[in-house]
Amino acid sequence: MPAGDPYAIGSGLSALTDAQRKDLQGVLEKARTISGFAFAAYVGPLPEGRASAVAQHASLRDAVASVLVAVSPTQRTLEIVTGSAVAVDLDERACRLAALSMVSSFEAGDLMGGLREGIVMLAEHARHPRVLHLDEPA
């Protein structure tokens, strides 16, 4: 499975407390454990909208096997960018569902709750399904 370190990047992370940043790192690690793919979160300005999020995603170490959740609270923008290896398992419908969940929390003023729930939801959708007998030890 593709691997990579979890990342929390962006200038907007300074608005988070140390405990929230630590929580976000834990969520990103959990998402990697669940799905086998690397996850990253960007909180900060996205001056070019989706193009800015795609550029942030491209800067990740293993972008092909990574998911980036980019949020600009001041612009009220959310972008989910998936690498080509992840897109096979994580389709647009799953991303939209996770985005709806995150936006709902963001609108209620809960940035961390939205990120936490949305990232875990994305990871669960990206997880490879278990195959009976093949996933069990011999």
C-alpha positions in Angstrom: 0.0 0.0 0.0 1.2 3.5 -0.6 2.6 5.2 2.4 3.5 8.7 3.5 3.7 10.9 6.5 0.7 12.9 7.5 0.9 16.6 7.0 -0.8 19.6 8.4 0.3 22.6 6.3 -0.8 26.2 5.8 -0.6 29.6 7.4 -4.1 29.2 8.8 -2.9 26.5 11.2 -1.5 29.2 13.5 -5.2 29.9 14.3 -5.4 26.4 15.8 -4.2 25.7 19.4 -1.4 23.3 20.0 -3.9 20.7 21.1 -5.9 21.1 17.9 -2.8 20.8 15.8 -1.8 17.6 17.6 -5.4 16.3 17.2 -5.2 17.1 13.5 -1.9 15.2 13.2 -3.6 12.2 14.9 -6.5 12.3 12.6 -4.2 12.3 9.5 -2.3 9.4 10.9 -5.6 7.5 11.6 -6.7 8.2 8.1 -3.5 6.7 6.7 -3.9 3.6 9.0 -7.5 3.1 7.8 -6.9 3.6 4.1 -3.2 3.0 3.4 -3.0 6.4 1.7 -1.3 9.5 2.9 -3.5 12.4 4.0 -2.7 16.0 4.4 -4.7 19.1 5.5 -4.1 22.6 4.4 -5.7 25.5 6.3 -5.0 28.9 4.8 -5.7 31.1 1.9 -6.5 29.6 -1.5 -6.0 32.7 -3.8 -6.7 30.8 -7.0 -9.3 28.5 -5.5 -9.0 24.9 -6.7 -5.8 25.7 -8.6 -4.1 26.7 -5.3 -5.3 23.4 -3.7 -4.0 21.4 -6.7 -0.6 23.2 -6.4 -0.5 22.4 -2.6 -1.3 18.7 -3.4 1.4 18.5 -6.0 4.0 19.6 -3.4 3.3 16.6 -1.2 6.0 13.9 -1.1 3.8 11.1 -2.7 1.1 13.2 -4.4 -0.1 10.3 -6.5 -1.1 8.3 -3.4 -2.2 11.2 -1.3 -5.4 13.1 -0.4 -5.4 16.8 0.5 -8.2 18.5 2.3 -7.7 22.3 1.7 -9.8 24.8 3.7 -9.8 28.5 3.5 -12.1 29.6 6.4 -11.9 33.3 5.4 -12.8 32.6 1.8 -15.3 29.9 2.9 -13.7 27.5 0.4 -13.2 23.7 0.7 -11.3 21.6 -1.8 -10.5 17.9 -1.8 -7.7 16.8 -4.1 -6.9 13.2 -4.7 -3.9 11.6 -6.4 -4.5 9.3 -9.3 -3.8 6.2 -7.2 -6.4 7.3 -4.6 -9.0 8.3 -7.1 -9.5 4.6 -8.1 -10.9 3.9 -4.6 -12.1 7.4 -3.6 -14.7 8.6 -6.1 -16.3 12.0 -6.5 -19.5 10.9 -4.8 -17.6 10.0 -1.6 -15.7 13.3 -1.7 -19.0 15.2 -2.0 -20.5 13.3 0.9 -17.4 14.1 3.1 -17.5 17.8 1.9 -21.1 18.1 2.9 -20.3 16.8 6.4 -17.3 19.2 6.7 -19.3 22.2 5.5 -22.0 21.5 8.0 -19.5 21.6 10.8 -17.7 24.6 9.5 -21.0 26.5 9.3 -21.6 25.7 12.9 -18.2 27.2 13.7 -16.4 23.8 14.3 -13.4 23.8 12.0 -11.6 20.9 13.9 -14.8 18.8 14.1 -15.4 19.2 10.4 -11.8 18.3 9.5 -11.9 15.3 11.8 -15.1 13.8 10.6 -14.5 14.6 6.9 -10.9 13.2 6.8 -12.0 10.0 8.6 -15.0 9.6 6.2 -12.7 10.0 3.2 -10.3 7.4 4.6 -13.1 4.9 5.2 -14.3 5.3 1.6 -10.8 4.9 0.3 -10.2 1.7 2.2 -9.9 -1.4 0.2 -12.7 -3.9 0.9 -11.7 -7.0 2.8 -11.8 -10.2 0.8 -12.9 -13.3 2.7 -10.3 -15.9 3.1 -7.6 -13.8 1.3 -7.4 -11.3 4.2 -7.1 -14.0 6.9 -3.8 -15.6 7.9 -3.1 -19.1 6.5 
